[in-house]
Amino acid sequence: MGRLPVPLAWSPAVRTSRFDTLVQTLNRKHYALEYSDTLAATNWNSATNTPGNGALKLLADPAATAPQRFYRVRQW
């Protein structure tokens, strides 16, 4: 069985107190933008959760106010 492609973040940007990025989605998969204030964290927080439809989707963290924050996209 083949492996699913890793979701890539396109055009990540910080705008005032908001972080957003585009993600190419797959139909019937779900995507979450997750964040942490440190890379050593074992628990990441979910900023958004959205179903995929085969198109580009905008994932955003509307409360990106920490001086430093790390992001990842999770697919399931």
N, C-alpha and C positions, 0 to 999 in steps of 0.2 A: 504494500500500500504506500502511496506517495505521501510526502510531507506537505503540509500547508505552507505557503509562502509567509515569510515574516512580514508583518505590517510595517510599512515605511511611513514616517512623518514627512509631509511635504510642506514647505514654507512655514516652519514654526516661527512665531512672532509674539512679542510682548507688546501690548497696546494699553497704555495707562496701567490699570490694575487687572488686566485680563491677559491670559495666555491662550493662544489657539494654534491649531495645526490641521492640515488636511490629511486624510488617510484614505488610501484606496481600499475599499471594502469588498468582501465576497458575499454573494447572496446566501442567506440563512446562517450567517455567522454574526456574532455580537462583538462589539468593540468598546473598550473602556479606556479613557484617559486617566492615568493614575499619577499621583504626585507624592513626593516625600521631601522633607527639608534636609535630609542627609542620605547619602548613598549607602550607608551602613545600616539603615533601617530594615527590619524584617517585615514590617507591616506598611503597606502603601495605601493611601487614601484614594478613593475613586471620585473624580471630578465630574465625569459624564459616563453614561452607559447608553449605547445606541445600537440598533440592529443594522446590519449591512444589507445592501441591495445591489452590489456590483458596481456602484458609482463612488466618486469621491465624497467623503462626508467631513464636515467641519466638527472637530472635537475641541471643546473650550473649557478653561478653568476661569470662571468669572471673578474669582476672589484670589488672584495671584498677587498678594500683597507682601509676602515674605521677601526679605532681601536676597535670599537664595533659595531656589526650589528646583528639584529634579523631576523630570517627567518621563513616562514610558507609556506605550500603547499595548494593551493586552487584547488578544483575540481568543474567542472560544466558540 
